Amino acid sequence: MNLTKYFKMLTIFLTVILCLGLWNPQPASAQPQLRLKLKPEFYDIEVKNVGGTYVILTFKSRHTVIPLVAMGETLEQVKIKSDEGTIVFLHPENMTASSITSFLGGYKTNHQIIEKNLKPDTKYYFSFIGRREDDKPVLPLVGKTFTTLKRQVGFQFNTIEMIDDSDDLSDGEFKFGFFVYNMYASGSPPPLVNLQTPPLSQGAGAEHSIGSGENLNINLIENLSTDLRYFKIEATAIDDDDDGLGFWESFGILLGTGIFIPVTAGEGGIGVGVNPHAGHGDESFAEWGTAEQNIIIQNLTNMSEGESYAEQEEYQIPFIMHADPPSSDLEFKIHGQVNISYQ
């Protein structure tokens, strides 16, 4: 085949291809470009378990990595930045204790992070950066969230121990009030908890008859869902010493103590329950005293023995409150406990 005949056949072949539309040449600028897309290093992030003071996070990495974790209550606290080409935390002070555990654990692809001593009922942000075993860059994970459980505080008043009922010839006739306040509330705040025995539902004249050296089991409980940590507990006992009460005596007690005892008390004992902030006092018709106790709750995980963190963060604070007013012979103790749990 001579050269002229070869080029003639090639021309016919190309013409056929163009006519059939099998070849559509495009300029280089119109041809698709190859783009590299980095996959996230960290994936399958799961809040495995969360309590009131702890969280367990599990996740995976595409390469063998040592992850570092930052955690905070705002997104700003867990942001990242580039420092001479290296990804670091903008606020390194928010890097968690679990980062040290991760560093000591070496390079892995399956990871578990345990953070303890957190605040209850709080939304937390967290971010991951890391170091690959081959020193190649790691695409970070920024701004994931979880929320810890709410704290439940149960105030439990179990037993009244009457040391001295202040009555020489008979048992005392008592009403008791149990109050819980925010420790740092100013003035005379309303109580967060207000329990009385006998309850007001039994009538204005209902009283407990208790003699010196006797105990009375009451088992009064009230639960609060609260993020408060500082509480003041008061327990007030008032002993009915008189069957009758005049108007001016009643009015004087109301002004002096805030306790209103109506003039009809002579027909049925002390006519109302015990009021908050009563303090102590001694009049011809009644004696009363108040025991006080401060309670501080810690945002700590390892507060008790248990196989799980959920068991360890729940605990009890027992207390014995002692009232020995200087103005009277009345003396008593209140035995109880504060129960801390999370829901």
ZAMARGU-4260 file (C-alpha; in steps of 0.2 Angstrom, whole numbers, plus 5000, padded with zeros to 4 digits):
<rodrens>
0) 5000/5000/5000 | 5007/5017/4995 | 5007/5032/5007 | 4994/5041/4997 | 4982/5027/4998
5) 4985/5025/5017 | 4980/5043/5020 | 4965/5042/5009 | 4958/5027/5019 | 4962/5036/5036
10) 4952/5051/5030 | 4937/5040/5026 | 4938/5032/5043 | 4939/5048/5053 | 4924/5055/5043
15) 4913/5040/5047 | 4918/5042/5066 | 4913/5060/5066 | 4897/5057/5056 | 4892/5043/5069
20) 4895/5055/5083 | 4907/5043/5091 | 4921/5056/5094 | 4918/5074/5101 | 4934/5082/5104
25) 4934/5096/5118 | 4946/5109/5122 | 4957/5105/5138 | 4948/5118/5148 | 4931/5109/5145
30) 4937/5092/5150 | 4933/5085/5168 | 4947/5088/5181 | 4952/5075/5194 | 4948/5081/5211
35) 4955/5073/5227 | 4942/5073/5241 | 4949/5070/5259 | 4938/5058/5269 | 4935/5062/5287
40) 4948/5054/5298 | 4936/5050/5312 | 4919/5042/5310 | 4906/5031/5319 | 4906/5043/5333
45) 4894/5037/5347 | 4889/5043/5364 | 4890/5026/5371 | 4885/5031/5389 | 4882/5047/5397
50) 4878/5051/5416 | 4876/5067/5426 | 4895/5068/5428 | 4903/5057/5415 | 4902/5053/5397
55) 4909/5038/5387 | 4913/5041/5368 | 4918/5028/5355 | 4924/5031/5338 | 4935/5025/5324
60) 4949/5032/5313 | 4953/5027/5295 | 4972/5026/5300 | 4981/5022/5316 | 4980/5038/5326
65) 4983/5045/5343 | 4967/5056/5345 | 4967/5072/5356 | 4951/5079/5363 | 4945/5096/5368
70) 4929/5098/5378 | 4919/5114/5384 | 4902/5122/5386 | 4904/5133/5371 | 4909/5130/5353
75) 4923/5143/5355 | 4931/5133/5368 | 4934/5118/5356 | 4939/5127/5340 | 4955/5123/5331
80) 4968/5133/5321 | 4983/5129/5310 | 5000/5133/5318 | 5014/5132/5305 | 5004/5119/5295
85) 5000/5109/5311 | 4982/5108/5317 | 4981/5112/5335 | 4967/5118/5348 | 4963/5136/5348
90) 4962/5134/5367 | 4974/5120/5373 | 4968/5123/5391 | 4952/5114/5386 | 4961/5098/5381
95) 4954/5084/5392 | 4963/5072/5403 | 4957/5058/5391 | 4970/5065/5379 | 4984/5059/5390
100) 4976/5042/5391 | 4975/5041/5372 | 4993/5047/5371 | 4999/5033/5383 | 4988/5020/5373
105) 4997/5023/5357 | 4991/5022/5339 | 4974/5014/5336 | 4959/5013/5324 | 4946/5010/5338
110) 4945/5023/5351 | 4936/5025/5368 | 4936/5042/5377 | 4930/5043/5395 | 4928/5060/5403
115) 4923/5062/5421 | 4918/5075/5434 | 4907/5085/5422 | 4893/5096/5426 | 4875/5089/5427
120) 4862/5095/5414 | 4875/5103/5403 | 4877/5104/5385 | 4895/5100/5380 | 4905/5103/5364
125) 4920/5092/5359 | 4932/5091/5345 | 4945/5078/5339 | 4962/5081/5332 | 4975/5068/5330
130) 4992/5062/5325 | 4994/5048/5312 | 5007/5035/5314 | 5014/5039/5296 | 5014/5058/5301
135) 5002/5063/5287 | 4989/5076/5290 | 4973/5072/5300 | 4956/5079/5295 | 4949/5085/5312
140) 4932/5083/5319 | 4925/5099/5327 | 4909/5104/5337 | 4900/5088/5341 | 4889/5089/5356
145) 4881/5079/5370 | 4871/5083/5386 | 4873/5076/5403 | 4859/5070/5414 | 4849/5081/5427
150) 4854/5079/5445 | 4840/5073/5457 | 4843/5078/5475 | 4832/5069/5488 | 4830/5076/5505
155) 4826/5062/5518 | 4821/5065/5536 | 4821/5048/5545 | 4820/5050/5564 | 4817/5063/5577
160) 4828/5060/5593 | 4820/5069/5607 | 4834/5072/5620 | 4824/5084/5631 | 4805/5088/5628
165) 4806/5103/5640 | 4791/5097/5649 | 4794/5091/5667 | 4777/5082/5671 | 4772/5075/5654
170) 4777/5072/5636 | 4779/5086/5624 | 4766/5090/5611 | 4775/5094/5595 | 4774/5100/5578
175) 4789/5099/5566 | 4794/5108/5550 | 4808/5103/5538 | 4814/5116/5526 | 4828/5117/5512
180) 4835/5133/5505 | 4848/5139/5493 | 4863/5141/5504 | 4868/5158/5496 | 4850/5165/5494
185) 4850/5182/5502 | 4837/5188/5515 | 4823/5176/5520 | 4820/5166/5504 | 4805/5154/5502
190) 4810/5136/5505 | 4814/5124/5491 | 4807/5110/5502 | 4793/5112/5515 | 4788/5097/5524
195) 4778/5096/5541 | 4773/5083/5553 | 4760/5080/5558 | 4754/5086/5540 | 4742/5100/5539
200) 4730/5088/5531 | 4727/5080/5549 | 4720/5096/5555 | 4726/5112/5564 | 4727/5103/5581
205) 4736/5088/5576 | 4752/5085/5587 | 4765/5072/5590 | 4767/5067/5608 | 4786/5063/5612
210) 4794/5062/5629 | 4813/5064/5633 | 4823/5050/5627 | 4811/5044/5614 | 4813/5043/5595
215) 4799/5046/5582 | 4802/5038/5565 | 4795/5050/5552 | 4803/5045/5535 | 4799/5061/5526
220) 4806/5063/5508 | 4806/5076/5494 | 4816/5076/5478 | 4822/5090/5468 | 4828/5091/5450
225) 4841/5104/5452 | 4859/5110/5447 | 4861/5118/5464 | 4876/5112/5474 | 4874/5122/5490
230) 4860/5119/5502 | 4854/5124/5519 | 4843/5113/5529 | 4832/5118/5544 | 4822/5108/5556
235) 4811/5117/5568 | 4801/5109/5583 | 4788/5119/5593 | 4781/5112/5609 | 4764/5117/5614
240) 4766/5122/5633 | 4749/5130/5635 | 4731/5126/5632 | 4726/5145/5630 | 4733/5159/5621
245) 4727/5177/5621 | 4726/5190/5606 | 4741/5200/5612 | 4752/5185/5615 | 4747/5178/5597
250) 4751/5195/5589 | 4768/5197/5599 | 4773/5180/5593 | 4769/5184/5575 | 4779/5200/5575
255) 4794/5192/5584 | 4795/5175/5575 | 4784/5175/5560 | 4774/5160/5568 | 4756/5163/5568
260) 4747/5154/5583 | 4728/5159/5583 | 4719/5163/5599 | 4709/5147/5597 | 4724/5136/5601
265) 4718/5133/5618 | 4704/5122/5611 | 4715/5111/5600 | 4734/5114/5603 | 4745/5124/5592
270) 4734/5130/5577 | 4746/5130/5562 | 4761/5121/5556 | 4779/5128/5559 | 4784/5142/5548
275) 4801/5144/5539 | 4815/5154/5547 | 4807/5152/5565 | 4824/5151/5574 | 4821/5148/5593
280) 4811/5155/5607 | 4802/5152/5624 | 4786/5159/5629 | 4773/5153/5642 | 4763/5144/5629
285) 4776/5137/5618 | 4795/5133/5616 | 4803/5131/5599 | 4820/5127/5592 | 4829/5125/5575
290) 4843/5114/5570 | 4853/5119/5554 | 4864/5109/5542 | 4874/5115/5527 | 4875/5102/5512
295) 4888/5103/5498 | 4886/5092/5483 | 4901/5088/5472 | 4902/5087/5453 | 4912/5071/5455
300) 4910/5054/5447 | 4920/5042/5459 | 4909/5046/5474 | 4904/5028/5479 | 4909/5010/5476
305) 4901/5002/5461 | 4905/4992/5445 | 4899/5006/5433 | 4901/5025/5433 | 4882/5026/5434
310) 4884/5017/5451 | 4899/5027/5457 | 4891/5044/5454 | 4876/5041/5465 | 4879/5043/5483
315) 4871/5048/5500 | 4876/5061/5512 | 4870/5056/5530 | 4867/5070/5543 | 4862/5073/5561
320) 4855/5090/5565 | 4856/5095/5583 | 4845/5109/5591 | 4849/5115/5608 | 4842/5132/5610
325) 4850/5143/5624 | 4833/5150/5629 | 4825/5134/5634 | 4827/5116/5640 | 4821/5109/5623
330) 4834/5099/5614 | 4832/5087/5600 | 4841/5079/5585 | 4835/5075/5567 | 4843/5060/5558
335) 4842/5059/5539 | 4852/5059/5523 | 4853/5067/5506 | 4852/5056/5491 | 4861/5061/5475
340) 4856/5052/5458 | 4855/5057/5440 | 4841/5055/5427
</rodrens>
